[in-house]
Amino acid sequence: MSAMHDYYRAPDRATATWRPNELRASAKPLPDAPAFDVVETKWIDPTGCLGDLVAVIKGVPYSNDLVETVTLYPPPEGAPKTEDEWLALPEDSPYKEGPEIVELSVNARDALAEVDDARLAEVARQWMKEHLSSVDGDHVLDLVKEFVGVARRAKERDQLLYCWWIPG
């Protein structure tokens, strides 16, 4: 099973981490849930595949630190530090099972937000050619447009992008 990744924008970390066990994209949101603007994916992790997209947009070689993230949940300050502490965690601990929430850097948001619309088809083709050869080209272009759209809306509102995921 591949991991689920929901990319979304939020006004602050408190909103971004609201009820961390709840899906960010939901057909039936809870009455008190924030209205998240979400891009749903199953295989695009923040530093790997999304980093590949940012590299294509920027015209630079991929590197592991191209999309910097800050872990928000589970709280890094509560993470086990020794093997014994890890082994003592209950099986349903979020440190073992997820979900995880990370905040993406302003640089990643801006790279996505500032790409010229005239380049989107070429960016999608290059991203697909280099990294997503098994995915339908129209789907890749739609995904690029979704990422660009949510990043633009985040930038317009001075928000950041976040990724919520369940490891798979």
C-alpha positions in Angstrom: 0.0 0.0 0.0 1.4 3.4 -0.9 1.3 6.3 1.6 -1.5 8.9 1.4 -0.3 12.5 1.3 -2.6 15.5 1.6 -1.0 18.9 0.9 -2.9 21.9 2.1 -2.6 25.5 3.2 -3.3 26.8 6.6 -3.1 30.2 8.3 -0.9 28.9 11.2 0.5 25.8 12.8 -2.3 25.4 15.2 -4.8 25.2 12.4 -2.5 23.0 10.3 -2.3 20.5 13.2 -6.0 20.6 14.1 -7.0 17.0 15.1 -4.0 15.4 13.6 -5.7 12.0 13.1 -8.4 13.5 10.9 -8.0 13.5 7.1 -7.4 16.9 5.6 -9.5 16.1 2.5 -12.8 14.7 3.6 -16.0 14.2 1.8 -17.8 14.8 5.1 -15.8 17.3 7.1 -16.7 17.7 10.8 -18.7 20.7 11.8 -15.8 22.4 13.6 -13.2 21.4 11.0 -11.2 24.1 9.2 -12.0 24.3 5.5 -8.7 22.9 4.2 -7.7 23.6 0.5 -6.2 20.2 -0.3 -4.2 18.5 -3.0 -4.7 14.7 -2.5 -1.9 12.3 -3.6 -0.9 8.8 -2.8 2.7 8.8 -3.8 4.2 12.3 -3.6 6.3 12.7 -0.5 7.5 16.2 0.5 11.2 15.9 0.2 11.4 13.3 -2.6 8.9 13.5 -5.3 7.7 17.0 -4.5 11.4 18.0 -4.3 11.8 16.7 -7.8 8.9 18.9 -9.0 10.5 22.0 -7.3 13.9 21.1 -8.9 12.2 20.9 -12.4 10.5 24.3 -11.8 13.7 26.0 -10.6 15.9 24.3 -13.2 18.3 23.0 -10.6 19.5 19.5 -9.8 17.4 17.6 -7.2 18.8 17.5 -3.7 17.3 16.1 -0.5 17.1 19.5 1.1 15.4 21.3 -1.8 12.1 21.2 0.0 12.9 22.0 3.7 10.3 20.8 6.2 9.6 21.3 9.9 7.9 18.4 11.7 4.9 19.5 13.6 3.2 16.2 14.5 3.9 14.0 16.2 5.7 16.6 18.3 9.5 16.2 17.8 10.2 17.2 21.4 8.3 14.0 22.5 10.0 11.6 20.2 11.8 8.7 21.7 15.5 9.2 21.8 16.8 5.7 22.6 16.1 2.3 21.2 14.6 1.3 24.5 12.2 4.3 24.4 11.2 3.3 20.8 10.6 -0.3 21.8 8.5 0.8 24.8 6.1 2.8 22.6 2.6 1.3 22.2 1.8 -0.1 18.8 -0.7 2.7 18.0 1.8 5.4 18.8 1.9 8.2 16.2 5.6 7.9 16.3 5.3 4.4 14.8 2.0 4.6 12.8 1.5 8.2 11.9 -0.1 10.4 10.9 2.7 12.9 10.3 2.3 16.6 9.6 5.1 18.8 8.3 5.3 22.4 7.3 6.9 23.2 3.9 9.3 26.1 3.6 8.4 29.4 2.1 10.9 28.7 -0.7 9.0 25.6 -1.7 5.7 27.4 -1.6 7.1 30.3 -3.7 8.7 28.1 -6.3 5.4 26.4 -6.9 3.4 29.7 -6.7 5.7 31.7 -9.0 6.0 29.2 -12.0 4.7 30.8 -15.2 1.5 29.3 -16.5 3.1 29.0 -19.9 5.6 26.6 -18.5 3.2 24.2 -16.7 2.8 21.7 -19.6 6.6 21.5 -20.0 7.2 21.2 -16.3 4.7 18.4 -16.1 6.4 16.6 -19.1 9.8 17.0 -17.6 8.7 15.9 -14.1 6.9 12.9 -15.6 9.9 12.0 -17.9 12.4 12.1 -15.1 10.4 10.8 -12.2 6.9 9.7 -13.0 7.1 7.6 -16.1 4.4 5.2 -15.1 1.8 8.0 -14.5 -0.6 9.3 -17.2 0.6 12.6 -18.6 -2.8 14.3 -18.3 -2.9 13.3 -14.6 0.6 14.7 -14.0 -0.3 18.1 -15.6 -3.5 18.3 -13.5 -1.5 17.5 -10.4 1.1 20.2 -11.3 -1.8 22.7 -11.8 -3.3 21.7 -8.4 0.0 22.2 -6.6 0.6 25.6 -8.3 -3.0 26.6 -7.5 -2.8 25.8 -3.8 0.6 27.4 -3.5 -0.6 30.6 -5.1 -3.6 30.8 -2.8 -1.3 30.2 0.2 1.1 32.9 -0.9 -1.8 35.4 -1.6 -3.0 34.9 1.9 0.4 34.8 3.5 -0.1 31.1 4.5 2.3 28.2 4.3 1.9 24.7 2.8 1.7 21.6 4.9 1.7 17.9 4.3 -0.3 15.4 6.3 0.4 11.8 5.6 0.0 8.2 6.8 3.1 6.2 6.0 2.3 3.2 3.8 
